[in-house]
Amino acid sequence: MFWTCFSLGLGVFGAYIPSFLIPAVGEYRTFWFAIPFSVAGLLLCFLMVPRTRDSKAAALTREERVKELAEGVTIAFHNPGIAACGIIRMINSLLLYGFPVIMPLYLCGRQYGGDNWFPVQDWMRIWGSVFIVMLFFNVFWGWFMDRFGWVWPMRWFGCVLLGVCAISFYYIPRLFGANAPLMVLAAVLIGVGTSAFSSIPAIMNDLVPGKRGAALSVYNLSAGLATFVGPGIATLLLSTVSIAGICWTYAVLYAAGAALTYTLRPKQPGLTKGRTADGQAEAAKDASINVEAAAKVTALAHTSMTTMDNEAA
């Protein structure tokens, strides 16, 4: 639910509302329309979000709290799987935060190899398609991965697909000109791929079931760093390798993310032999109990029949 609302606010409202306001009132005045949304969010937070208190955390001593806080960072050094998940989480959002920095320069101007293919408002509507798709695929991937596995969809539909999309966004206008349907298709696939990383928290929890708080701390840290890494790469490379080099850099990093997924060995639903063996053991246990119960019922029935026969005799 959180990621669905996140996509709706940041992507759908954040892209489509300015795409209609900018032609009417200009870029500067459009910024002022963000204030009512910010105030509304603040009021909802103060007035409607219930206060929560963790009784377990409240019972911790100061030293224990410091230890718990430090473990949120050190667990990544002690557990390679958690570190890999953190790196993959950063790679996850490269396009989500990097493309809004470089693509308006490329698609809507003549700098860095661009040819002024689209007006700014058209670019914003194309990019908004990413988040519309994410509204649905955030839910779909959760359902799908809980039945067919967590890692392989992230590898192929996440890393590999987004690597292809990173290159496609650069070459589609160069090969096909201002072809909005193809650009929307590429944006839709970015939405599908970005949502395919939704299993990372479940994987991290499975890798360290006794330290879920620390694992999720690494996840949140990586999610925060992701907002910096994508634009940071673009800023560092724009003057040297231009837009093409940045897109290929993103693609290479997604390929590295795909390779990292092979290091993850969680107990995946529908795939892991360990879980299958556990399920078979449980089934065998249940069957044994059922057979034992049936034997007791049969013995009881036989005893009753014998007693009745003796009484009749």
N, C-alpha and C positions, 0 to 999 in steps of 0.2 A: 504493500500500500504506500509506503514511504516513497519508493522509487517511482511509482506511478505518479504521485502528486509532484515529486521533484521534476519529472520530465514535463508534466503539464505546465508548471510554473516557469521553469527556466527556459524550456525549449519552445513550447507551443505559444504561450502568452508572450514570452520574451522575444520571439521571432516574428509572430504574425501581427501583433498589435503595432510594433514600430513600422512594419512594412506598409501599413496603411496610414500611419501618422506622419512619417517622414515626408512623403510627397505633399501632404497638406500643410504641415506647420514647420517642417525643417528638423534637422538633427538636434539642434540645441534645445528647442522647446519640447521635443519628444522626451528628453531626460526627465523633465518635470513630472511627466505622467507616472514615473516610477514611485513617486512619494506616496500617493494614496495606497498603493499596494503594500509598501513597506509599513505604513502606519496600521493598515488593516491586519497585517501579520503580527505586528507587535501587540495589538489589542487582543487578538485571538490567543496569543501566547500567555498574556497576563491573566485573562479573564476565563479562559476555557480549558487550558491545559492543567490537569490536576497535579498537585504537588506530590512527589513520591519520595520515599526515604527507605533506603536499603538497611534493614535491621542488622544484617550480617556485617555490612561495612561500618555501621555505627558502633559495633562492638569491638572493632579492631583498635589496637593501641597505635600510637603515633609511629613507632618503629615498623609495625606491621603494614601500616598504610604506605610508608615510604618504600618498603620492600615490594608491595603490590604494584605501586606506581613504576618502580624501576623495572619490574619484571615485564611490563608492557613494552619495553624497549629491548631488554636483554634476551627475551625469548627468541627473537629473530636470529641471534648469534648462537644460541644453543640448539635450535631446531631448524635444520636446513629446509624442511618442507614449509615452515612458516615464512622463512625468508624468501623462498621461491614464490609463495603466494603473494607476498607483499610486492615483489618486483612485477609480477604479472598484473597485479591490481593497478600499479602505476602505468604500465604499458597499455592497459585497457582503455584509458581515456585520452590517449595521445591525440586522436583526431577530434574528439569531442571538445577539447580546449585549444588545440593547435590550429585547426582549420579556420575558426572564426577570426584568427589573427592574420593569416596569410591569404586566404581565399578571396576576401573582398579586394585586396590589392591586385590579385591575379585576374579574377573574373570580371571585375567592375572598373578596371583601369587599363592603362597601357604600360604599366611598370612591370619589371621582372618577367618579361616575356608574355604578358597579357595582351589582349586585343579588344578590351572593352566589350565583352560578349553580352553581359547582363547588367541591367540597372541594379542599384543597391537593393531596392525593394524586392526584385525577383530573386536575388541571391538569398535574401532573408527567408522568403517563402520556400525556396528549395531546401535550405538548411532546416527549416521548421519541420520538414517531412521526417527528418531523423527522429525527432522527439514524439511525433504522432505515432510512428511505428513502435517506439519504445514503450508507449502506454500499454500496448497489447502484448508485446513480446517479453516484457518483464514478468508478466503473469504466465505466458505460455512456457517460457524456459524453465520456470520453477516447477510447473506441472510435468514437463517432459523429462527434466533431469532427475527428478525424484523417482522416475520409473525406469529410465534407460541409462543412467549413469551421469556423473558430474563432470568428468575430465574431458572425454573425447568431444562433446559438443563445444566446450570452451576452446579446445585446440583448433578444431576445423571451422566452426561457425563463428568463433571469436577471433583468434589470432590470424589464421590464414585468410579468412574472408576480409577482415579489416586491412590486412596487408595489400590485398588486391584492390580494395576500394581506395586506399591511399594513392596508389598509382593511377587508378582510373579517373579520379577527380582532376588530375593534372592533364591526362591525355585525351579525355573525351572532348573538351572544347577545341583542342588543337586539331583533332582528327575530324570532328563532326560540326564544329562551329557552335553557335548558340542553340544547341539542341536541349531544350528544357526537359523533355520527357526522359532522356538518357541521364541527365543530371539528377532528376528526381529519383530515378531507379537506383543510381549509385548512392544517393542519400538514404533511401529506404534500406538498402543493404547495410549501410553503416549503422542504422538503428537496430537491425536484426543482430549484427555482430557485437555491438556494444552491450546489448542486453544479455548476450550469451555468457557473460562473466558472472552472472548472478549466483552461481554456485560457490564462489570463493569463500564466503563466510561459513557455509556448511562444511567445506573441505577443511578449513582451518579448525573449526570446532571438532571435527573428527580426528584430526592429527594430534590435538592436545585436549582431550575431553575434560581433563581436570583443571585446565587453565584457560577457559573460554574468554574470560575478561581480558587477559593479557593478549590472546590471539586477536581479538577484535580491536584492541588498541593498535596493534600493528596494521590491521586492515584500515582503520580510520586514518592513521598516519599516512599510509600509502595513498588513500583517496585524496587527502589534502595535498600531498606532494604532486599528485597527478595534475592538479590545476596549475602547477608551476612548470612541470617538466615539458608538457606539450608546447606552450608558448615560449618557454626558455630555449628549447631546441630551435624553434623558428627564429627567435631573436639572434641567437648566436650564429646561425648558418645563413640567414637571409642575404647578407652582404657578400658572402663568398660563393655559395653554391646555388643561390637563388631558389625559386619555388620548386623546381624539379628536384634539386638535391635534397630539399627538406622532405618532400613526399617519399623519395626513395629511402631516406634515413628512417622515416616512420615505418616503411615496409620492412626494412631490415630488423628493426626492433620488434615488430610483430612476429617475424620469423624466429627471433630469439625467444620470444614469449612462448611460441608453439613448442620450441625445443625444451623449454623449462617445464612444460606440462608433463613431460615424460618422467620427471623426477618425483612427481606426486603419486603417492600410493595410498589414498584413503580407501575405506570400505564403502564402495559405491553401491547404491541400491540397484538391484537387477543384474549386477556384473561380478561383484567380488566373490571369489570362491569361499573366502572365510565366512561370509554371511550365508552363502548357500549351505555350507557345511553345518553352520549353526542351526539353520532352518531345518536341515535334515535330521540333526540330532534332536531338535525339539519335536519334530514329527514322530521320530522313532520312540521318544520318551512317551509322547501322548498315546502312540499305538500300544506301547507296552502296558501303560496304565489301563487302556481300554480292554486289552486282552485279559489282564489280571482281574479287572472288574467283571468281565464276562465269565471268567472261570469261577469266580466267587458266586455269581448268580446261578450258574449251572450246578455248582456243588450244593448250594442252598436248596435249589429246586429238587435235586436228587434226594437230599436228606428228607425233605418234606414228603416226597412220594413214598420213601421207604417207611417213614413213620405212619403214614396213612395206610399202607399195606399191612403193617404189623397190627394196627388197631382194628383193621377189617378182619384179620385172621383171628 
